[in-house]
């Protein structure tokens, strides 16, 4: 019955305004999600920009192509600084995802912090150990690479 946490930090060589503009648009999430997940936003109401209280519905296929319904709520938005999405329905018993943005010299630092918990007590912990932890790490790594491909990277020091 463990609550798990992932933290990912990426520095992007574009300004804060452009970074925020991309990440605050829910429709852009598909571009940074692995194709095998067949991620699809299914919400009928799809404004261009996120706002507090917004409900976003998705269909994903994270395991063996089996479709899963996922609903999140954007619970907090501080323009240009952070937003939080929380699962309302879906595969986790807890999903709380913080997205932080801050200006750094010549770019933006983006930090994701996800607290999550799987259902089914011991079985959920076993599933976490067997495949969920690695799959989430792979999804964040894919996203890191895709963002670098789209926006570039800082030269090595």
C-alpha positions, -999 to +999 in steps of 0.1 A: +000+000+000+028+024-009+026+059-022+053+063-048+070+094-062+087+103-094+106+136-099+119+146-134+138+178-141+146+191-176+161+223-188+148+236-221+166+262-241+135+283-248+120+311-228+095+306-200+066+321-220+071+297-250+076+267-226+044+276-207+025+282-239+033+246-251+027+228-218-004+246-208-023+234-239-037+199-232-038+190-269+000+191-269+002+161-245-002+136-272+030+149-290+051+139-259+035+106-251+048+073-265+029+061-296+023+026-282+000+042-255-024+054-283-031+084-261-063+102-271-081+131-255-118+123-256-132+153-238-162+169-256-153+204-242-117+211-252-106+247-247-072+257-260-057+265-226-061+248-193-078+264-163-085+254-127-114+230-125-110+218-161-118+181-166-098+163-193-109+128-204-085+104-221-082+070-235-048+053-231-036+018-238-006+013-214-007-025-212-013-050-239-033-025-260-062-027-235-080+006-235-083+025-202-105+055-194-087+082-175-101+115-162-080+142-147-089+176-132-066+206-134-068+216-098-043+245-097-029+269-123-004+297-115+002+313-149+038+308-161+048+289-129+028+257-122-002+236-127-014+204-111-035+176-125-052+150-103-068+118-115-105+116-108-111+082-125-085+058-139-060+032-131-045+047-100-060+051-065-039+083-063-024+104-090-012+139-082+010+155-108+027+188-102+043+207-132+066+235-122+083+260-145+110+286-137+131+308-158+169+300-159+196+317-179+188+311-216+159+289-210+134+272-186+137+246-160+107+222-159+101+200-129+075+173-127+066+157-093+042+128-094+028+111-063+009+080-072-006+048-056-019+017-072-051+000-061-053-036-048-029-033-018-002-060-021-011-068-057-007-031-066+027-031-050+037-062-069+025-047-102+045-016-093+076-036-088+071-058-119+062-032-145+045+001-135+076+018-120+097+010-152+069+020-175+064+054-158+102+059-159+102+050-196+073+074-203+091+103-186+124+094-204+105+094-237+090+128-229+125+141-220+139+130-254+108+143-273+110+177-257+147+179-264+140+169-300+113+195-304+130+224-285+167+216-284+192+210-256+218+231-238+254+224-250+274+202-226+294+221-200 
